[in-house]
Every structure is written in structure tokens, then in C-alpha cells.
Amino acid sequence: MADLDDKKRTSRSKGGKHSKQQPRSKHRVPIIIAAILLSAALIIGVGWGVSRLLQPKPADENAVPTSSGEVVTINDSVMGDIELQTVKGAEVNTYTAEGLRYEEDGTPAYYENGKKISHLGIDLSEFQGDVDFTALKNAGVEFVMLRIGGRYYGDEGGLYEDKNFDTYYEQARSAGLKIGAYFFSQANCVEDAAQEANYSIEKLDGRKLDFPVAFDWENIAEGDARTDKVTGDELTSLAETFCDTITNAGYKAIVYSNTSQMLIMYDFETMKDYDFWLADYREFPTMYYKFDMWQYSKDGSIDGVEGTVDLNLSFTDFSE
């Protein structure tokens, strides 16, 4: 059971995915925070493993790439020019802003060679309250990512379940929507990550999923957290442990990450074989590496949900 401090930290405000004192999650983290984190990491290079991925601009503009891969420059609209030491074998993002179109109802869709390849989805937790899944279906939503539960970020780090997961699952299935899931992680060791994966598997109880189970590990932007000292190498091991445990149980797995965390913390020598769900709320992401899903809004609006909700596009139909 969580201690009193943990319980206080999980008092919720209406509409919030986590608590007022929980991390600034994918609902709450402005992109400017990502820029600040990236800048700080580039300057001090402590604990984030920056030297593994991001390299200072070479004095010699004709510098020869290292054996790890090419040296490329990414022009990011917020973070500016970033010199990136790439990883051989890691798939590169091929999506372009030109492929993004808006349907008559205003929802975005991605096209390749004149064919729509994207799928509209939302992610839900108990804080969305009562949801009309038939209305979601009629609004063009194809899949939902449902929160299974999470871990408190206080020292005790107890696990908790999402009270609406079971109800949402049954109602989404009845409405004919495809279903995936996610677990809000605050793991700080591989034993924690394995526990979270096994908790998710137990909660799923053999139920069918069409989309993956996501490892949703997020930095805490407010207050102290048990994950504050987790390094990039450690986070990579946590994601690997969670995803492999989920996969071994017969489900697909995916890693949720924002742009700066994906570039700064994760070691793509290891993570190149894993799917990513990218949170980036700009008009179009400039992520160098491939991602399979894009959370493009943290405060979207759609029929079937009262208030705001996260909106997503998936470039992969995981149910195939």
C-alpha cells in the first residue's frame, strides 16, 4: 500500500491523466520543457547519456562519421540545429509534413502515394469519466489506448489500477473499436519494470488486444520523484525489460516517449528493434528515428468524450 505521501501525490484534478502533483505527463508537458531539458543536458551532460547520441558540432565540417553511423544535422523548430550521431540499423523516420492532410471534419490523416495509411485514435484513463464509445466510432476513431494502471512516484512507489480499465475495455470492444493499453511507469530498476509488465499482464487476464501495450515512463517536472536519478542507460534497460516481458506473454509492446527523451535518454543500439509512440504537439514532428504512433494533441476534443483528450495517429495497423 502507498504511504500517506504517495496518497497525497495522487489527488486528482478533473480531466488530469495523473495528479496535480504527478509528473507533467503527455497531457501537461509543454514542448518548451523538452527544449530546456535538452539544452541543459547538452551543456552539462550529466546522467542523461548525451554523449552517446548527441555530439557537439565538429570543428571540421567534413568530419568523417564514426563506426556507429553517420553524423547528421537535424533542424528542429524548437531545439534548433542538432548534430546527431546515428546508430547503424536503426530505422529512420520517412514521414513528411507534405503527407499530412486534413479531412472535412478537421481531423488529420497521413497519405502516401495518394492512399491514407494513418489510423485515428485516442488514449483514455479514468479521468475522462463516462465515455460514449459508439460516438467515438462514429467520429472516425479507430483505436483506443486504455490505461491499465500506474506507479506512484513517491519513495514507496506502489502500484495502482485504473478504475475504468475494465469498463472501457468492454465498451470499446462492444463498439467495434481496436484496443491497446499503456502503463504509467515510475520504475527505477529492472525489477520494477518487470513488476509493472507482469501487473499489466495479470490485469489483461488473457484478453485480446489489437494494438500494443505501451511502456509510458515519464520524467517528473514538479517535485522530487523516485525516478529523478534514472540515467539513459538505466531507462533503456527498463524499457527493454518491460517490453520483452509483455512480448513473451504474447502481446505487442511499444515505448511511449517525447522527442527530447527519445533522442537524449534512449540508447538506440538497444532500442532500434522496438516500436515507439511519439508525443510531439507541433504541426509535424522532426524526429530522426522511426516512430509508429504519433500523439499529436494533449488537449483535443472529439465526440464521445467530455472535455479534452489526447489524440493520436498510428501509421501502423497493429491488428494486421
Secondary structure, DSSP 8 states (H G I E B T S, - for coil): ---HHHHHHT---TT-SS-TTS---TTT--HHHHHHHHHHHHHH--SS-HHHHB----SSTT----TT--EEEEEETTTEEEEEE--TT--B----GGGEEE-TTS-EEEEETTEE--EEEEEE-GGG-SB-HHHHHHTT--EEEEEEEEE--SSS--EEE-TTHHHHHHHHHHTT-EEEEEEEE---SHHHHHHHHHHHHHHHTT---SS-EEEEE----SS--TTTT--HHHHHHHHHHHHHHHHHTT--EEEEEEHHHHHHT--HHHHTTS-EEEE--SSS---SB--SEEEEEEEE--TTBSS-EEEEEESS-TT-
